[in-house]
Amino acid sequence: MIDTNTLIIISEIIGWIYFVLWSASFYFQLILNEDRHSVRGLSFDYTVYNITGFTAYSIYTICGY
C-alpha cells in the first residue's frame, strides 16, 4: 500500500510538470513567429481558447487547493 503523503508528492510533481510543459508550449509559436517575422499559420481562435482554458484551469486549481 502506498502512503498518502507519497501520493500527494507524486500528484504535485505531475501537476508541476504539466504546468511547465503547457506554459512552454506557448513559447514555441512565439519563437517561430519571430523567426518568420509573420503570424501566418497562427490561429487566433486557438490562442484565445488556450489562454481562456489556462486561466479557467488555474482558477479552478487555486480554489480547489
PDB file of N, H, CA, C and O in Angstrom:
ATOM      1  N   MET A   1       0.855  -1.189   0.000  1.00  0.00           N
ATOM      2  CA  MET A   1       0.000   0.000   0.000  1.00  0.00           C
ATOM      3  C   MET A   1       0.893   1.241   0.000  1.00  0.00           C
ATOM      4  O   MET A   1       1.884   1.311   0.727  1.00  0.00           O
ATOM      5  N   ILE A   2       0.529   2.195  -0.813  1.00  0.00           N
ATOM      6  H   ILE A   2      -0.275   2.137  -1.404  1.00  0.00           H
ATOM      7  CA  ILE A   2       1.298   3.431  -0.917  1.00  0.00           C
ATOM      8  C   ILE A   2       0.794   4.428   0.130  1.00  0.00           C
ATOM      9  O   ILE A   2      -0.411   4.584   0.329  1.00  0.00           O
ATOM     10  N   ASP A   3       1.717   5.081   0.776  1.00  0.00           N
ATOM     11  H   ASP A   3       2.696   4.955   0.613  1.00  0.00           H
ATOM     12  CA  ASP A   3       1.407   6.079   1.799  1.00  0.00           C
ATOM     13  C   ASP A   3       0.714   7.284   1.169  1.00  0.00           C
ATOM     14  O   ASP A   3       1.009   7.640   0.028  1.00  0.00           O
ATOM     15  N   THR A   4      -0.197   7.908   1.896  1.00  0.00           N
ATOM     16  H   THR A   4      -0.437   7.619   2.823  1.00  0.00           H
ATOM     17  CA  THR A   4      -0.931   9.070   1.399  1.00  0.00           C
ATOM     18  C   THR A   4       0.004  10.226   1.062  1.00  0.00           C
ATOM     19  O   THR A   4      -0.195  10.907   0.057  1.00  0.00           O
ATOM     20  N   ASN A   5       1.009  10.452   1.880  1.00  0.00           N
ATOM     21  H   ASN A   5       1.171   9.899   2.697  1.00  0.00           H
ATOM     22  CA  ASN A   5       1.964  11.537   1.613  1.00  0.00           C
ATOM     23  C   ASN A   5       2.719  11.298   0.317  1.00  0.00           C
ATOM     24  O   ASN A   5       3.022  12.243  -0.412  1.00  0.00           O
ATOM     25  N   THR A   6       3.022  10.048   0.028  1.00  0.00           N
ATOM     26  H   THR A   6       2.776   9.280   0.620  1.00  0.00           H
ATOM     27  CA  THR A   6       3.709   9.714  -1.223  1.00  0.00           C
ATOM     28  C   THR A   6       2.823  10.048  -2.416  1.00  0.00           C
ATOM     29  O   THR A   6       3.297  10.602  -3.408  1.00  0.00           O
ATOM     30  N   LEU A   7       1.542   9.716  -2.324  1.00  0.00           N
ATOM     31  H   LEU A   7       1.157   9.267  -1.518  1.00  0.00           H
ATOM     32  CA  LEU A   7       0.607  10.029  -3.409  1.00  0.00           C
ATOM     33  C   LEU A   7       0.471  11.541  -3.608  1.00  0.00           C
ATOM     34  O   LEU A   7       0.375  12.014  -4.740  1.00  0.00           O
ATOM     35  N   ILE A   8       0.463  12.284  -2.522  1.00  0.00           N
ATOM     36  H   ILE A   8       0.542  11.900  -1.603  1.00  0.00           H
ATOM     37  CA  ILE A   8       0.373  13.744  -2.615  1.00  0.00           C
ATOM     38  C   ILE A   8       1.605  14.306  -3.310  1.00  0.00           C
ATOM     39  O   ILE A   8       1.489  15.179  -4.170  1.00  0.00           O
ATOM     40  N   ILE A   9       2.769  13.817  -2.948  1.00  0.00           N
ATOM     41  H   ILE A   9       2.863  13.108  -2.250  1.00  0.00           H
ATOM     42  CA  ILE A   9       4.015  14.287  -3.568  1.00  0.00           C
ATOM     43  C   ILE A   9       4.040  13.938  -5.050  1.00  0.00           C
ATOM     44  O   ILE A   9       4.411  14.775  -5.872  1.00  0.00           O
ATOM     45  N   ILE A  10       3.651  12.716  -5.404  1.00  0.00           N
ATOM     46  H   ILE A  10       3.349  12.036  -4.736  1.00  0.00           H
ATOM     47  CA  ILE A  10       3.609  12.306  -6.818  1.00  0.00           C
ATOM     48  C   ILE A  10       2.628  13.175  -7.594  1.00  0.00           C
ATOM     49  O   ILE A  10       2.913  13.594  -8.715  1.00  0.00           O
ATOM     50  N   SER A  11       1.478  13.442  -6.997  1.00  0.00           N
ATOM     51  H   SER A  11       1.246  13.101  -6.085  1.00  0.00           H
ATOM     52  CA  SER A  11       0.469  14.278  -7.641  1.00  0.00           C
ATOM     53  C   SER A  11       0.982  15.699  -7.870  1.00  0.00           C
ATOM     54  O   SER A  11       0.743  16.284  -8.926  1.00  0.00           O
ATOM     55  N   GLU A  12       1.679  16.248  -6.892  1.00  0.00           N
ATOM     56  H   GLU A  12       1.873  15.772  -6.034  1.00  0.00           H
ATOM     57  CA  GLU A  12       2.220  17.602  -7.043  1.00  0.00           C
ATOM     58  C   GLU A  12       3.314  17.651  -8.099  1.00  0.00           C
ATOM     59  O   GLU A  12       3.393  18.614  -8.862  1.00  0.00           O
ATOM     60  N   ILE A  13       4.153  16.635  -8.153  1.00  0.00           N
ATOM     61  H   ILE A  13       4.090  15.853  -7.534  1.00  0.00           H
ATOM     62  CA  ILE A  13       5.210  16.595  -9.171  1.00  0.00           C
ATOM     63  C   ILE A  13       4.607  16.523 -10.559  1.00  0.00           C
ATOM     64  O   ILE A  13       5.033  17.254 -11.453  1.00  0.00           O
ATOM     65  N   ILE A  14       3.621  15.654 -10.760  1.00  0.00           N
ATOM     66  H   ILE A  14       3.275  15.060 -10.033  1.00  0.00           H
ATOM     67  CA  ILE A  14       2.962  15.539 -12.064  1.00  0.00           C
ATOM     68  C   ILE A  14       2.259  16.840 -12.420  1.00  0.00           C
ATOM     69  O   ILE A  14       2.294  17.269 -13.573  1.00  0.00           O
ATOM     70  N   GLY A  15       1.624  17.467 -11.444  1.00  0.00           N
ATOM     71  H   GLY A  15       1.595  17.118 -10.507  1.00  0.00           H
ATOM     72  CA  GLY A  15       0.940  18.745 -11.693  1.00  0.00           C
ATOM     73  C   GLY A  15       1.901  19.839 -12.130  1.00  0.00           C
ATOM     74  O   GLY A  15       1.595  20.598 -13.050  1.00  0.00           O
ATOM     75  N   TRP A  16       3.057  19.932 -11.487  1.00  0.00           N
ATOM     76  H   TRP A  16       3.306  19.316 -10.739  1.00  0.00           H
ATOM     77  CA  TRP A  16       4.039  20.956 -11.855  1.00  0.00           C
ATOM     78  C   TRP A  16       4.648  20.669 -13.232  1.00  0.00           C
ATOM     79  O   TRP A  16       4.888  21.590 -14.013  1.00  0.00           O
ATOM     80  N   ILE A  17       4.893  19.399 -13.521  1.00  0.00           N
ATOM     81  H   ILE A  17       4.698  18.651 -12.887  1.00  0.00           H
ATOM     82  CA  ILE A  17       5.404  19.053 -14.854  1.00  0.00           C
ATOM     83  C   ILE A  17       4.388  19.451 -15.917  1.00  0.00           C
ATOM     84  O   ILE A  17       4.755  20.026 -16.942  1.00  0.00           O
ATOM     85  N   TYR A  18       3.119  19.150 -15.683  1.00  0.00           N
ATOM     86  H   TYR A  18       2.821  18.683 -14.850  1.00  0.00           H
ATOM     87  CA  TYR A  18       2.049  19.519 -16.610  1.00  0.00           C
ATOM     88  C   TYR A  18       2.002  21.032 -16.795  1.00  0.00           C
ATOM     89  O   TYR A  18       1.905  21.515 -17.923  1.00  0.00           O
ATOM     90  N   PHE A  19       2.069  21.770 -15.713  1.00  0.00           N
ATOM     91  H   PHE A  19       2.148  21.378 -14.797  1.00  0.00           H
ATOM     92  CA  PHE A  19       2.015  23.226 -15.767  1.00  0.00           C
ATOM     93  C   PHE A  19       3.185  23.798 -16.576  1.00  0.00           C
ATOM     94  O   PHE A  19       2.986  24.676 -17.415  1.00  0.00           O
ATOM     95  N   VAL A  20       4.387  23.311 -16.331  1.00  0.00           N
ATOM     96  H   VAL A  20       4.549  22.597 -15.649  1.00  0.00           H
ATOM     97  CA  VAL A  20       5.575  23.816 -17.020  1.00  0.00           C
ATOM     98  C   VAL A  20       5.512  23.501 -18.511  1.00  0.00           C
ATOM     99  O   VAL A  20       5.810  24.360 -19.341  1.00  0.00           O
ATOM    100  N   LEU A  21       5.123  22.268 -18.857  1.00  0.00           N
ATOM    101  H   LEU A  21       4.880  21.570 -18.183  1.00  0.00           H
ATOM    102  CA  LEU A  21       5.051  21.895 -20.272  1.00  0.00           C
ATOM    103  C   LEU A  21       3.963  22.665 -21.010  1.00  0.00           C
ATOM    104  O   LEU A  21       4.162  23.070 -22.155  1.00  0.00           O
ATOM    105  N   TRP A  22       2.813  22.871 -20.368  1.00  0.00           N
ATOM    106  H   TRP A  22       2.651  22.542 -19.437  1.00  0.00           H
ATOM    107  CA  TRP A  22       1.739  23.616 -21.013  1.00  0.00           C
ATOM    108  C   TRP A  22       2.157  25.076 -21.207  1.00  0.00           C
ATOM    109  O   TRP A  22       1.889  25.668 -22.252  1.00  0.00           O
ATOM    110  N   SER A  23       2.807  25.646 -20.206  1.00  0.00           N
ATOM    111  H   SER A  23       3.025  25.165 -19.357  1.00  0.00           H
ATOM    112  CA  SER A  23       3.281  27.023 -20.320  1.00  0.00           C
ATOM    113  C   SER A  23       4.340  27.146 -21.412  1.00  0.00           C
ATOM    114  O   SER A  23       4.335  28.114 -22.172  1.00  0.00           O
ATOM    115  N   ALA A  24       5.244  26.176 -21.496  1.00  0.00           N
ATOM    116  H   ALA A  24       5.248  25.390 -20.879  1.00  0.00           H
ATOM    117  CA  ALA A  24       6.300  26.203 -22.510  1.00  0.00           C
ATOM    118  C   ALA A  24       5.734  26.079 -23.916  1.00  0.00           C
ATOM    119  O   ALA A  24       6.346  26.557 -24.871  1.00  0.00           O
ATOM    120  N   SER A  25       4.577  25.448 -24.056  1.00  0.00           N
ATOM    121  H   SER A  25       4.080  25.060 -23.280  1.00  0.00           H
ATOM    122  CA  SER A  25       4.003  25.262 -25.388  1.00  0.00           C
ATOM    123  C   SER A  25       3.673  26.590 -26.066  1.00  0.00           C
ATOM    124  O   SER A  25       3.615  26.653 -27.294  1.00  0.00           O
ATOM    125  N   PHE A  26       3.459  27.637 -25.298  1.00  0.00           N
ATOM    126  H   PHE A  26       3.506  27.586 -24.300  1.00  0.00           H
ATOM    127  CA  PHE A  26       3.175  28.953 -25.884  1.00  0.00           C
ATOM    128  C   PHE A  26       4.418  29.549 -26.542  1.00  0.00           C
ATOM    129  O   PHE A  26       4.307  30.251 -27.546  1.00  0.00           O
ATOM    130  N   TYR A  27       5.584  29.279 -25.992  1.00  0.00           N
ATOM    131  H   TYR A  27       5.674  28.709 -25.176  1.00  0.00           H
ATOM    132  CA  TYR A  27       6.808  29.936 -26.444  1.00  0.00           C
ATOM    133  C   TYR A  27       7.288  29.445 -27.807  1.00  0.00           C
ATOM    134  O   TYR A  27       7.901  30.210 -28.552  1.00  0.00           O
ATOM    135  N   PHE A  28       7.024  28.195 -28.143  1.00  0.00           N
ATOM    136  H   PHE A  28       6.526  27.574 -27.538  1.00  0.00           H
ATOM    137  CA  PHE A  28       7.474  27.683 -29.434  1.00  0.00           C
ATOM    138  C   PHE A  28       6.819  28.430 -30.589  1.00  0.00           C
ATOM    139  O   PHE A  28       7.473  28.712 -31.593  1.00  0.00           O
ATOM    140  N   GLN A  29       5.544  28.750 -30.457  1.00  0.00           N
ATOM    141  H   GLN A  29       5.014  28.520 -29.641  1.00  0.00           H
ATOM    142  CA  GLN A  29       4.861  29.511 -31.504  1.00  0.00           C
ATOM    143  C   GLN A  29       5.411  30.927 -31.577  1.00  0.00           C
ATOM    144  O   GLN A  29       5.578  31.466 -32.671  1.00  0.00           O
ATOM    145  N   LEU A  30       5.692  31.532 -30.444  1.00  0.00           N
ATOM    146  H   LEU A  30       5.557  31.094 -29.555  1.00  0.00           H
ATOM    147  CA  LEU A  30       6.272  32.876 -30.442  1.00  0.00           C
ATOM    148  C   LEU A  30       7.640  32.896 -31.129  1.00  0.00           C
ATOM    149  O   LEU A  30       7.937  33.808 -31.900  1.00  0.00           O
ATOM    150  N   ILE A  31       8.457  31.905 -30.853  1.00  0.00           N
ATOM    151  H   ILE A  31       8.216  31.164 -30.226  1.00  0.00           H
ATOM    152  CA  ILE A  31       9.787  31.830 -31.481  1.00  0.00           C
ATOM    153  C   ILE A  31       9.650  31.635 -32.981  1.00  0.00           C
ATOM    154  O   ILE A  31      10.364  32.269 -33.757  1.00  0.00           O
ATOM    155  N   LEU A  32       8.736  30.762 -33.397  1.00  0.00           N
ATOM    156  H   LEU A  32       8.156  30.247 -32.766  1.00  0.00           H
ATOM    157  CA  LEU A  32       8.518  30.530 -34.830  1.00  0.00           C
ATOM    158  C   LEU A  32       8.034  31.795 -35.518  1.00  0.00           C
ATOM    159  O   LEU A  32       8.494  32.113 -36.614  1.00  0.00           O
ATOM    160  N   ASN A  33       7.117  32.519 -34.897  1.00  0.00           N
ATOM    161  H   ASN A  33       6.743  32.261 -34.007  1.00  0.00           H
ATOM    162  CA  ASN A  33       6.622  33.765 -35.478  1.00  0.00           C
ATOM    163  C   ASN A  33       7.734  34.810 -35.582  1.00  0.00           C
ATOM    164  O   ASN A  33       7.801  35.554 -36.560  1.00  0.00           O
ATOM    165  N   GLU A  34       8.591  34.864 -34.586  1.00  0.00           N
ATOM    166  H   GLU A  34       8.536  34.260 -33.791  1.00  0.00           H
ATOM    167  CA  GLU A  34       9.695  35.823 -34.612  1.00  0.00           C
ATOM    168  C   GLU A  34      10.676  35.480 -35.728  1.00  0.00           C
ATOM    169  O   GLU A  34      11.166  36.370 -36.423  1.00  0.00           O
ATOM    170  N   ASP A  35      10.962  34.198 -35.899  1.00  0.00           N
ATOM    171  H   ASP A  35      10.564  33.475 -35.334  1.00  0.00           H
ATOM    172  CA  ASP A  35      11.882  33.790 -36.968  1.00  0.00           C
ATOM    173  C   ASP A  35      11.322  34.109 -38.352  1.00  0.00           C
ATOM    174  O   ASP A  35      12.066  34.515 -39.245  1.00  0.00           O
ATOM    175  N   ARG A  36      10.007  33.926 -38.536  1.00  0.00           N
ATOM    176  H   ARG A  36       9.403  33.597 -37.811  1.00  0.00           H
ATOM    177  CA  ARG A  36       9.372  34.185 -39.839  1.00  0.00           C
ATOM    178  C   ARG A  36       9.007  35.655 -40.029  1.00  0.00           C
ATOM    179  O   ARG A  36       8.736  36.090 -41.148  1.00  0.00           O
ATOM    180  N   HIS A  37       9.002  36.415 -38.940  1.00  0.00           N
ATOM    181  H   HIS A  37       9.222  36.061 -38.031  1.00  0.00           H
ATOM    182  CA  HIS A  37       8.531  37.815 -38.970  1.00  0.00           C
ATOM    183  C   HIS A  37       7.112  37.883 -39.506  1.00  0.00           C
ATOM    184  O   HIS A  37       6.753  38.800 -40.244  1.00  0.00           O
ATOM    185  N   SER A  38       6.314  36.899 -39.123  1.00  0.00           N
ATOM    186  H   SER A  38       6.606  36.154 -38.524  1.00  0.00           H
ATOM    187  CA  SER A  38       4.939  36.808 -39.596  1.00  0.00           C
ATOM    188  C   SER A  38       4.140  35.970 -38.607  1.00  0.00           C
ATOM    189  O   SER A  38       4.691  35.131 -37.894  1.00  0.00           O
ATOM    190  N   VAL A  39       2.842  36.209 -38.577  1.00  0.00           N
ATOM    191  H   VAL A  39       2.395  36.890 -39.156  1.00  0.00           H
ATOM    192  CA  VAL A  39       1.960  35.382 -37.762  1.00  0.00           C
ATOM    193  C   VAL A  39       1.117  34.462 -38.641  1.00  0.00           C
ATOM    194  O   VAL A  39       0.090  33.940 -38.207  1.00  0.00           O
ATOM    195  N   ARG A  40       1.563  34.272 -39.880  1.00  0.00           N
ATOM    196  H   ARG A  40       2.397  34.696 -40.232  1.00  0.00           H
ATOM    197  CA  ARG A  40       0.866  33.366 -40.784  1.00  0.00           C
ATOM    198  C   ARG A  40       0.919  31.956 -40.186  1.00  0.00           C
ATOM    199  O   ARG A  40       1.983  31.490 -39.779  1.00  0.00           O
ATOM    200  N   GLY A  41      -0.208  31.298 -40.136  1.00  0.00           N
ATOM    201  H   GLY A  41      -1.072  31.677 -40.467  1.00  0.00           H
ATOM    202  CA  GLY A  41      -0.272  29.972 -39.558  1.00  0.00           C
ATOM    203  C   GLY A  41      -0.693  29.972 -38.099  1.00  0.00           C
ATOM    204  O   GLY A  41      -0.933  28.910 -37.526  1.00  0.00           O
ATOM    205  N   LEU A  42      -0.788  31.142 -37.493  1.00  0.00           N
ATOM    206  H   LEU A  42      -0.593  32.005 -37.959  1.00  0.00           H
ATOM    207  CA  LEU A  42      -1.223  31.236 -36.102  1.00  0.00           C
ATOM    208  C   LEU A  42      -2.737  31.390 -36.071  1.00  0.00           C
ATOM    209  O   LEU A  42      -3.286  32.320 -36.661  1.00  0.00           O
ATOM    210  N   SER A  43      -3.400  30.487 -35.390  1.00  0.00           N
ATOM    211  H   SER A  43      -2.954  29.731 -34.910  1.00  0.00           H
ATOM    212  CA  SER A  43      -4.852  30.547 -35.271  1.00  0.00           C
ATOM    213  C   SER A  43      -5.221  31.422 -34.073  1.00  0.00           C
ATOM    214  O   SER A  43      -4.875  31.114 -32.932  1.00  0.00           O
ATOM    215  N   PHE A  44      -5.921  32.505 -34.351  1.00  0.00           N
ATOM    216  H   PHE A  44      -6.202  32.755 -35.277  1.00  0.00           H
ATOM    217  CA  PHE A  44      -6.350  33.399 -33.279  1.00  0.00           C
ATOM    218  C   PHE A  44      -7.304  32.680 -32.331  1.00  0.00           C
ATOM    219  O   PHE A  44      -7.218  32.851 -31.115  1.00  0.00           O
ATOM    220  N   ASP A  45      -8.218  31.873 -32.886  1.00  0.00           N
ATOM    221  H   ASP A  45      -8.288  31.735 -33.874  1.00  0.00           H
ATOM    222  CA  ASP A  45      -9.169  31.142 -32.045  1.00  0.00           C
ATOM    223  C   ASP A  45      -8.452  30.186 -31.093  1.00  0.00           C
ATOM    224  O   ASP A  45      -8.798  30.100 -29.915  1.00  0.00           O
ATOM    225  N   TYR A  46      -7.456  29.472 -31.607  1.00  0.00           N
ATOM    226  H   TYR A  46      -7.175  29.542 -32.564  1.00  0.00           H
ATOM    227  CA  TYR A  46      -6.702  28.548 -30.766  1.00  0.00           C
ATOM    228  C   TYR A  46      -6.027  29.297 -29.628  1.00  0.00           C
ATOM    229  O   TYR A  46      -6.041  28.837 -28.487  1.00  0.00           O
ATOM    230  N   THR A  47      -5.443  30.437 -29.927  1.00  0.00           N
ATOM    231  H   THR A  47      -5.432  30.811 -30.855  1.00  0.00           H
ATOM    232  CA  THR A  47      -4.760  31.227 -28.907  1.00  0.00           C
ATOM    233  C   THR A  47      -5.741  31.681 -27.829  1.00  0.00           C
ATOM    234  O   THR A  47      -5.449  31.570 -26.639  1.00  0.00           O
ATOM    235  N   VAL A  48      -6.883  32.183 -28.232  1.00  0.00           N
ATOM    236  H   VAL A  48      -7.120  32.274 -29.199  1.00  0.00           H
ATOM    237  CA  VAL A  48      -7.891  32.646 -27.267  1.00  0.00           C
ATOM    238  C   VAL A  48      -8.413  31.482 -26.434  1.00  0.00           C
ATOM    239  O   VAL A  48      -8.535  31.599 -25.215  1.00  0.00           O
ATOM    240  N   TYR A  49      -8.723  30.355 -27.084  1.00  0.00           N
ATOM    241  H   TYR A  49      -8.624  30.260 -28.075  1.00  0.00           H
ATOM    242  CA  TYR A  49      -9.224  29.186 -26.354  1.00  0.00           C
ATOM    243  C   TYR A  49      -8.181  28.653 -25.381  1.00  0.00           C
ATOM    244  O   TYR A  49      -8.515  28.260 -24.264  1.00  0.00           O
ATOM    245  N   ASN A  50      -6.944  28.639 -25.793  1.00  0.00           N
ATOM    246  H   ASN A  50      -6.673  28.958 -26.701  1.00  0.00           H
ATOM    247  CA  ASN A  50      -5.886  28.118 -24.940  1.00  0.00           C
ATOM    248  C   ASN A  50      -5.674  29.014 -23.722  1.00  0.00           C
ATOM    249  O   ASN A  50      -5.540  28.516 -22.604  1.00  0.00           O
ATOM    250  N   ILE A  51      -5.641  30.308 -23.923  1.00  0.00           N
ATOM    251  H   ILE A  51      -5.750  30.713 -24.831  1.00  0.00           H
ATOM    252  CA  ILE A  51      -5.472  31.240 -22.805  1.00  0.00           C
ATOM    253  C   ILE A  51      -6.680  31.195 -21.872  1.00  0.00           C
ATOM    254  O   ILE A  51      -6.526  31.227 -20.651  1.00  0.00           O
ATOM    255  N   THR A  52      -7.882  31.121 -22.444  1.00  0.00           N
ATOM    256  H   THR A  52      -8.008  31.095 -23.436  1.00  0.00           H
ATOM    257  CA  THR A  52      -9.099  31.027 -21.633  1.00  0.00           C
ATOM    258  C   THR A  52      -9.098  29.735 -20.817  1.00  0.00           C
ATOM    259  O   THR A  52      -9.424  29.749 -19.630  1.00  0.00           O
ATOM    260  N   GLY A  53      -8.737  28.632 -21.443  1.00  0.00           N
ATOM    261  H   GLY A  53      -8.472  28.620 -22.407  1.00  0.00           H
ATOM    262  CA  GLY A  53      -8.677  27.359 -20.746  1.00  0.00           C
ATOM    263  C   GLY A  53      -7.625  27.364 -19.653  1.00  0.00           C
ATOM    264  O   GLY A  53      -7.856  26.842 -18.562  1.00  0.00           O
ATOM    265  N   PHE A  54      -6.471  27.950 -19.940  1.00  0.00           N
ATOM    266  H   PHE A  54      -6.283  28.374 -20.826  1.00  0.00           H
ATOM    267  CA  PHE A  54      -5.387  28.040 -18.960  1.00  0.00           C
ATOM    268  C   PHE A  54      -5.829  28.869 -17.757  1.00  0.00           C
ATOM    269  O   PHE A  54      -5.565  28.496 -16.614  1.00  0.00           O
ATOM    270  N   THR A  55      -6.493  29.979 -18.009  1.00  0.00           N
ATOM    271  H   THR A  55      -6.707  30.282 -18.938  1.00  0.00           H
ATOM    272  CA  THR A  55      -6.977  30.842 -16.925  1.00  0.00           C
ATOM    273  C   THR A  55      -8.039  30.129 -16.089  1.00  0.00           C
ATOM    274  O   THR A  55      -7.988  30.152 -14.859  1.00  0.00           O
ATOM    275  N   ALA A  56      -9.002  29.497 -16.765  1.00  0.00           N
ATOM    276  H   ALA A  56      -9.043  29.479 -17.764  1.00  0.00           H
ATOM    277  CA  ALA A  56     -10.067  28.793 -16.052  1.00  0.00           C
ATOM    278  C   ALA A  56      -9.504  27.637 -15.217  1.00  0.00           C
ATOM    279  O   ALA A  56      -9.912  27.432 -14.073  1.00  0.00           O
ATOM    280  N   TYR A  57      -8.570  26.891 -15.796  1.00  0.00           N
ATOM    281  H   TYR A  57      -8.239  27.058 -16.725  1.00  0.00           H
ATOM    282  CA  TYR A  57      -7.972  25.779 -15.064  1.00  0.00           C
ATOM    283  C   TYR A  57      -7.161  26.273 -13.873  1.00  0.00           C
ATOM    284  O   TYR A  57      -7.162  25.641 -12.817  1.00  0.00           O
ATOM    285  N   SER A  58      -6.470  27.395 -14.037  1.00  0.00           N
ATOM    286  H   SER A  58      -6.470  27.909 -14.895  1.00  0.00           H
ATOM    287  CA  SER A  58      -5.699  27.960 -12.927  1.00  0.00           C
ATOM    288  C   SER A  58      -6.613  28.397 -11.792  1.00  0.00           C
ATOM    289  O   SER A  58      -6.318  28.137 -10.626  1.00  0.00           O
ATOM    290  N   ILE A  59      -7.715  29.055 -12.118  1.00  0.00           N
ATOM    291  H   ILE A  59      -7.954  29.266 -13.066  1.00  0.00           H
ATOM    292  CA  ILE A  59      -8.669  29.493 -11.100  1.00  0.00           C
ATOM    293  C   ILE A  59      -9.256  28.275 -10.377  1.00  0.00           C
ATOM    294  O   ILE A  59      -9.376  28.268  -9.152  1.00  0.00           O
ATOM    295  N   TYR A  60      -9.620  27.248 -11.152  1.00  0.00           N
ATOM    296  H   TYR A  60      -9.523  27.253 -12.147  1.00  0.00           H
ATOM    297  CA  TYR A  60     -10.180  26.033 -10.589  1.00  0.00           C
ATOM    298  C   TYR A  60      -9.194  25.367  -9.631  1.00  0.00           C
ATOM    299  O   TYR A  60      -9.568  24.928  -8.544  1.00  0.00           O
ATOM    300  N   THR A  61      -7.938  25.301 -10.048  1.00  0.00           N
ATOM    301  H   THR A  61      -7.634  25.658 -10.931  1.00  0.00           H
ATOM    302  CA  THR A  61      -6.912  24.665  -9.225  1.00  0.00           C
ATOM    303  C   THR A  61      -6.642  25.454  -7.956  1.00  0.00           C
ATOM    304  O   THR A  61      -6.497  24.874  -6.880  1.00  0.00           O
ATOM    305  N   ILE A  62      -6.576  26.778  -8.076  1.00  0.00           N
ATOM    306  H   ILE A  62      -6.694  27.249  -8.950  1.00  0.00           H
ATOM    307  CA  ILE A  62      -6.324  27.615  -6.896  1.00  0.00           C
ATOM    308  C   ILE A  62      -7.478  27.505  -5.899  1.00  0.00           C
ATOM    309  O   ILE A  62      -7.255  27.398  -4.693  1.00  0.00           O
ATOM    310  N   CYS A  63      -8.702  27.533  -6.403  1.00  0.00           N
ATOM    311  H   CYS A  63      -8.883  27.620  -7.383  1.00  0.00           H
ATOM    312  CA  CYS A  63      -9.867  27.427  -5.498  1.00  0.00           C
ATOM    313  C   CYS A  63      -9.965  26.046  -4.865  1.00  0.00           C
ATOM    314  O   CYS A  63     -10.401  25.918  -3.721  1.00  0.00           O
ATOM    315  N   GLY A  64      -9.559  25.008  -5.604  1.00  0.00           N
ATOM    316  H   GLY A  64      -9.205  25.112  -6.534  1.00  0.00           H
ATOM    317  CA  GLY A  64      -9.633  23.646  -5.088  1.00  0.00           C
ATOM    318  C   GLY A  64      -8.497  23.320  -4.143  1.00  0.00           C
ATOM    319  O   GLY A  64      -8.608  22.406  -3.325  1.00  0.00           O
ATOM    320  N   TYR A  65      -7.401  24.062  -4.249  1.00  0.00           N
ATOM    321  H   TYR A  65      -7.310  24.804  -4.913  1.00  0.00           H
ATOM    322  CA  TYR A  65      -6.248  23.767  -3.413  1.00  0.00           C
ATOM    323  C   TYR A  65      -6.498  24.282  -2.021  1.00  0.00           C
ATOM    324  O   TYR A  65      -5.644  24.137  -1.146  1.00  0.00           O
TER     325      TYR A  65
END
